[in-house]
Amino acid sequence: MTILGVALLAVCTLLGAFLGDLLGAALHVKANVGGVGIAMILLIASRLQLARRGALTAPVKLGIGFWGALYIPIVVAMAATQNVVSAVGAGPLVAAAAIVTVLVCFAGVAIINRSSGPAETMDEIEARESAELVSVAVGRTD
């Protein structure tokens, strides 16, 4: 079932590249704008959709997870081949889009962080787990 992961990755990559090219043409930039990110979002969304429909069996999940893990280094290598200098030279719109994107991501992380409630640090988790182990070993259950 790993082949389903490969097929899904290929479809997401092709759609992402196509939509990135369309976005670049719409912005009058001679480059693929966000195609890699669009492809990653499509991969995540399609995996979630398969899970909702119940089509994500264990072998399918393993194949998609495997290729999903490999996807990030692959697309980073693909994105490195793009001509960033010509995209930036196309005008200040690219720099403005990058700055706005970073600010939106920071705001999104802050919103998610605040809405998730209090978080435990790794030290707190380890202390709680070791206290539970000691209480089980001693025979106490609080």
Secondary structure, DSSP 4 states (H G I P E B T S, - for coil): -HHHHHHHHHHHHHHHHHHHHHHHHHTT-SS--SHHHHHHHHHHHHHHHHHHHT---HHHHHHHHHHHHHHHHHHHHHHHTS-HHHHHHT-HHHHHHHHHHHHHHHHHHHHHHHHT-----HHHHHHHHHHHHHHHHHT---
